[in-house]
Amino acid sequence: FSRQSHTAFFEKNYKHYRFQGMQYTYLGYNLKHPIFRDKRVRQAIAYVIRTDELIQGVLMGRGRPVSGPFLPESWAVNPDVKPFPYDPAQAKRLLAEAGWEDTDGDGILYRQGMKFSFTILTNGENDQRKMTCEILQKELSLVGIEVKIQPMEWGTLLKEFIHPRRFDAVLMAWSLALDPDIYDLFHSSRTGPGQFNFISYENKVVDRLLEDARKTFDQSKRAALYRQAHAIIYEDQPYSFLYAAESLSVIHLRF
């Protein structure tokens, strides 16, 4: 895009715009899977992900990190919640606390005979998501986690894997509305077939906060509730929250 938009022909005929998009990308875990039930494991993965590398390598610098289920510009975001820093040593400590060790020296972690290996599903039509998976695969290998990548057609991904909960982890994105209601994504009542909490996240405190936020029109009170939920969800790490890409638009100068 940068190369194409700086030609003499382009600059004579078009104007391009960059603005913050309404979508964030995440690595979501099947919380029913035995590997991902322990919060420390999910936190360890977050400590190994270099979001800055993803933004530079995948988005060409056109994006920003996200620290939870709200976009950075949202009035509901909790400014005190910061993404975990890149800290492989801390990741290894958390994994060891959760019982994961390299017991045979092959560079892969095991716990009670189970190999720390999982597959990320994503839609193959999206090159950015495939590139993101490849970078995550490399980063997680450094702490003994084996990652496999399975791109597939979008309809197949939803019908055959997401809806019946037949996945380890998924690399996807949410497009958010202007109203930051995340009830359908994180409330425990929304884990059924075809519903959006397909990772099976359950937290009773978060449930109450999201319910209360739906019962008031006072934005300041809603913001306080959402900020509490934001902090709890980030601590629980049902997703590894990755990045929000900028939107790019081109308009002919005749408009």
C-alpha positions as CSV (number, residue, x, y, z in Angstrom):
1,F,0.0,0.0,0.0
2,S,2.8,2.4,0.9
3,R,4.6,1.8,-2.3
4,Q,1.5,2.1,-4.5
5,S,0.2,5.2,-2.8
6,H,3.4,7.3,-3.3
7,T,3.6,7.2,-7.1
8,A,3.1,10.3,-9.1
9,F,-0.1,8.9,-10.7
10,F,-1.6,8.1,-7.3
11,E,-0.8,11.4,-5.7
12,K,-2.3,13.2,-8.7
13,N,-5.6,11.3,-8.6
14,Y,-6.2,10.0,-5.1
15,K,-6.0,10.8,-1.4
16,H,-5.4,8.1,1.2
17,Y,-6.6,8.1,4.8
18,R,-5.5,6.2,7.9
19,F,-7.8,5.8,10.9
20,Q,-8.4,3.6,13.8
21,G,-10.4,0.5,13.0
22,M,-13.1,-1.1,15.1
23,Q,-11.6,-4.6,15.2
24,Y,-9.1,-6.4,17.3
25,T,-7.3,-9.8,16.6
26,Y,-6.9,-12.4,19.3
27,L,-5.7,-15.9,20.0
28,G,-8.7,-17.6,21.7
29,Y,-8.4,-20.8,23.8
30,N,-10.8,-23.7,24.2
31,L,-11.0,-23.5,28.0
32,K,-12.4,-27.0,28.1
33,H,-9.1,-28.3,26.7
34,P,-6.9,-29.8,29.4
35,I,-3.9,-27.7,28.3
36,F,-5.7,-24.4,28.7
37,R,-7.7,-24.9,31.9
38,D,-4.9,-23.4,34.1
39,K,-4.9,-19.6,34.0
40,R,-1.1,-19.7,34.6
41,V,-0.6,-21.4,31.3
42,R,-2.6,-18.8,29.4
43,Q,-0.7,-16.0,31.2
44,A,2.6,-17.6,30.3
45,I,1.7,-17.5,26.6
46,A,1.0,-13.8,26.9
47,Y,4.4,-13.2,28.4
48,V,6.0,-14.8,25.3
49,I,4.1,-12.9,22.6
50,R,5.9,-9.8,21.3
51,T,2.9,-7.7,20.1
52,D,5.3,-5.1,18.8
53,E,6.8,-7.7,16.4
54,L,3.3,-8.7,15.2
55,I,2.4,-5.1,14.5
56,Q,5.6,-4.4,12.6
57,G,5.8,-7.7,10.8
58,V,2.2,-8.3,10.0
59,L,0.6,-4.8,9.9
60,M,3.7,-2.9,8.7
61,G,3.4,-0.7,11.8
62,R,-0.2,0.2,11.1
63,G,-1.8,-0.9,14.3
64,R,-1.7,-0.7,18.1
65,P,-1.7,-3.3,20.9
66,V,-4.8,-4.1,22.9
67,S,-5.0,-4.9,26.6
68,G,-8.3,-6.6,26.7
69,P,-11.8,-6.8,25.2
70,F,-12.2,-3.1,24.5
71,L,-10.4,-1.0,21.9
72,P,-7.9,1.6,23.2
73,E,-10.2,4.5,22.2
74,S,-13.3,3.2,23.9
75,W,-14.8,5.0,26.9
76,A,-15.1,1.6,28.5
77,V,-11.4,0.7,28.4
78,N,-9.4,0.4,31.7
79,P,-6.3,2.6,31.2
80,D,-4.6,0.9,34.2
81,V,-4.5,-2.4,32.4
82,K,-1.3,-2.8,30.5
83,P,-0.3,-5.8,28.3
84,F,2.1,-8.2,30.0
85,P,5.7,-7.3,29.0
86,Y,7.8,-9.7,26.9
87,D,9.3,-11.9,29.6
88,P,10.2,-15.5,28.6
89,A,11.7,-16.2,32.0
90,Q,8.4,-15.3,33.8
91,A,6.6,-17.5,31.2
92,K,8.9,-20.5,32.1
93,R,8.3,-19.9,35.8
94,L,4.5,-19.9,35.4
95,L,4.6,-23.0,33.2
96,A,6.8,-24.8,35.8
97,E,4.4,-23.9,38.5
98,A,1.6,-25.4,36.4
99,G,3.6,-28.6,36.1
100,W,5.0,-28.3,32.6
101,E,8.6,-29.5,32.3
102,D,10.9,-30.7,29.6
103,T,11.3,-34.2,30.9
104,D,13.2,-35.8,28.1
105,G,15.4,-33.0,26.7
106,D,13.6,-32.7,23.4
107,G,12.9,-29.0,23.9
108,I,9.1,-29.6,24.4
109,L,7.3,-29.4,27.7
110,Y,5.3,-32.2,29.2
111,R,2.9,-32.7,32.1
112,Q,1.8,-36.1,33.3
113,G,2.8,-37.6,30.0
114,M,0.9,-34.9,27.9
115,K,2.9,-33.0,25.4
116,F,2.4,-29.3,25.2
117,S,1.3,-29.2,21.6
118,F,-1.7,-27.5,20.2
119,T,-3.1,-26.4,16.9
120,I,-4.2,-22.9,15.9
121,L,-7.1,-22.8,13.5
122,T,-7.7,-19.7,11.4
123,N,-9.3,-18.8,8.1
124,G,-6.9,-19.4,5.2
125,E,-8.2,-16.5,3.1
126,N,-6.6,-14.0,5.5
127,D,-2.9,-13.6,5.0
128,Q,-2.4,-11.4,8.0
129,R,-3.8,-14.1,10.3
130,K,-1.6,-16.8,8.8
131,M,1.5,-14.6,9.2
132,T,0.4,-13.9,12.8
133,C,0.1,-17.7,13.5
134,E,3.6,-18.3,12.0
135,I,5.2,-15.6,14.3
136,L,3.4,-17.0,17.3
137,Q,4.6,-20.5,16.4
138,K,8.2,-19.3,16.4
139,E,7.8,-17.3,19.7
140,L,6.2,-20.1,21.6
141,S,8.7,-22.7,20.5
142,L,11.3,-20.7,22.5
143,V,9.7,-21.8,25.8
144,G,9.0,-25.4,24.8
145,I,5.5,-25.1,23.3
146,E,4.8,-26.8,20.0
147,V,2.3,-25.0,17.8
148,K,0.7,-26.3,14.6
149,I,-1.2,-24.2,12.2
150,Q,-4.3,-25.2,10.3
151,P,-5.7,-22.6,7.9
152,M,-9.1,-23.4,6.4
153,E,-12.1,-22.0,4.5
154,W,-14.1,-19.7,6.7
155,G,-17.4,-21.5,6.5
156,T,-15.8,-24.8,7.3
157,L,-14.0,-23.3,10.2
158,L,-17.3,-22.1,11.7
159,K,-19.5,-25.1,10.9
160,E,-17.1,-28.0,11.5
161,F,-14.9,-26.6,14.3
162,I,-16.1,-23.4,16.1
163,H,-19.8,-24.3,16.5
164,P,-19.2,-27.9,17.8
165,R,-16.2,-26.7,19.9
166,R,-13.7,-29.0,18.1
167,F,-10.6,-26.8,18.4
168,D,-7.6,-26.2,20.6
169,A,-7.1,-22.5,19.8
170,V,-8.3,-20.1,17.1
171,L,-6.8,-17.0,15.6
172,M,-9.7,-14.7,14.9
173,A,-10.9,-11.1,15.3
174,W,-14.0,-9.3,16.6
175,S,-15.5,-6.2,15.0
176,L,-17.0,-4.1,17.7
177,A,-20.0,-1.8,17.7
178,L,-19.8,1.7,19.0
179,D,-21.5,0.5,22.2
180,P,-19.0,-1.6,24.0
181,D,-21.3,-4.3,25.3
182,I,-19.3,-7.6,25.5
183,Y,-22.0,-9.6,27.1
184,D,-22.3,-12.0,24.2
185,L,-18.6,-12.6,24.1
186,F,-17.8,-13.3,27.7
187,H,-21.0,-14.0,29.7
188,S,-21.2,-17.7,30.8
189,S,-24.8,-17.9,29.5
190,R,-23.5,-17.5,25.9
191,T,-21.5,-20.7,25.6
192,G,-24.1,-22.7,23.7
193,P,-24.0,-23.9,20.1
194,G,-23.9,-21.0,17.7
195,Q,-23.2,-18.4,20.4
196,F,-20.2,-16.2,20.6
197,N,-18.6,-17.3,23.9
198,F,-17.4,-20.4,22.1
199,I,-14.2,-20.5,24.2
200,S,-16.4,-21.4,27.2
201,Y,-15.2,-18.6,29.4
202,E,-17.0,-18.5,32.8
203,N,-16.4,-16.0,35.6
204,K,-19.2,-15.2,38.0
205,V,-17.9,-11.8,38.9
206,V,-17.6,-10.9,35.2
207,D,-21.1,-12.2,34.6
208,R,-22.5,-9.8,37.3
209,L,-20.6,-6.8,36.0
210,L,-21.8,-7.4,32.5
211,E,-25.4,-7.8,33.7
212,D,-25.2,-4.7,35.8
213,A,-23.8,-2.7,32.9
214,R,-26.8,-3.6,30.8
215,K,-29.2,-2.2,33.4
216,T,-28.0,1.4,33.5
217,F,-28.0,4.2,30.9
218,D,-25.5,6.2,32.9
219,Q,-22.3,6.0,30.9
220,S,-20.0,6.8,33.8
221,K,-21.5,3.9,35.9
222,R,-21.3,1.6,32.9
223,A,-17.6,2.6,32.4
224,A,-16.8,1.8,36.0
225,L,-18.4,-1.7,35.6
226,Y,-16.7,-2.4,32.3
227,R,-13.3,-1.3,33.6
228,Q,-13.6,-3.8,36.4
229,A,-14.6,-6.5,33.9
230,H,-11.6,-5.5,31.7
231,A,-9.1,-6.0,34.5
232,I,-10.5,-9.4,35.4
233,I,-10.7,-10.7,31.9
234,Y,-7.2,-9.7,31.1
235,E,-6.0,-11.4,34.3
236,D,-7.9,-14.6,33.3
237,Q,-6.5,-14.5,29.7
238,P,-9.2,-16.4,28.0
239,Y,-7.7,-14.8,24.9
240,S,-4.2,-13.6,24.2
241,F,-5.2,-10.1,23.1
242,L,-3.0,-9.1,20.2
243,Y,-3.6,-6.0,18.1
244,A,-6.0,-3.7,16.5
245,A,-5.2,-2.8,12.9
246,E,-5.7,0.6,11.4
247,S,-8.2,1.0,8.5
248,L,-6.9,2.3,5.2
249,S,-9.1,4.0,2.7
250,V,-8.5,5.6,-0.7
251,I,-10.8,8.2,-2.3
252,H,-10.5,9.8,-5.7
253,L,-9.8,13.5,-5.7
254,R,-13.0,14.2,-7.7
255,F,-15.0,13.5,-4.5
